[in-house]
Amino acid sequence: ANSNLDRVLLIGKGDGAASSSADWVELGGSIMGQLGARKAGDTSILADAASGPADAPEAADIALGLLLRNYRFRKYKTRPSSDPAEPRNGNGAREVLIHCRAPEAAAAQMKRRQALADGICLARDLVNEPANTLGPVEFAERAERLADVGVEVEVLGVPEMEALKMAALLGVGRGSERPSRLVVMQWLGAENRRAKPVC
């Protein structure tokens, strides 16, 4: 009765506590879905695990779920109202604060998850672009920007693909007015050069 909170939501995973990283990410997505449905303002999340307040990895996973669920592709939509009272992000809350056992550690762990979310949202943006605005040349130009974050990017044009005898790929490209491109991306981010590749 003495609280200045507008609303309290209790969200859980059902029987038993969330255990895997994916469970916490899914929980974060569920929370953002609820916030969006209610057009929530500033939000605090009190995340509890079976042993008490959530640890840093769990809180960071919740934040990743929030980010992924918050994604919206609005590039070609009319801009929303500039009313400062409206939420600033895609799916609800203006600011979200996650309370956990080790906030500094959670913030540090969030850096990796933020990079993951950025990559996923970039892939979603590319998939959502209409074909008339994102052809092979435009895709190659977007991919080349990844060099800024350490990805080795090589773009092959038609002459390079002909030299490599990529006839099938070039055959598909001949059905378009747009020239073919092949983008080769390599991420050599392991600190140990002898580490086995992830993929």
Secondary structure, DSSP 4 states (H G I P E B T S, - for coil): -----S-------SSS---SHHHHHHHHHHHHHHHHHTT--SEEEE-EETTEE--HHHHHHHHHHHHHHT----TTSPPPP--TTS-SSSSS-S-EEEE-S-HHHHHHHHHHHHHHHHHHHHHHHHHHS-TTT--HHHHHHHHHGGGGGT-EEEEE-HHHHHHTT-HHHHHHHTTSSSPP-EEEEE----SSTTSPP--
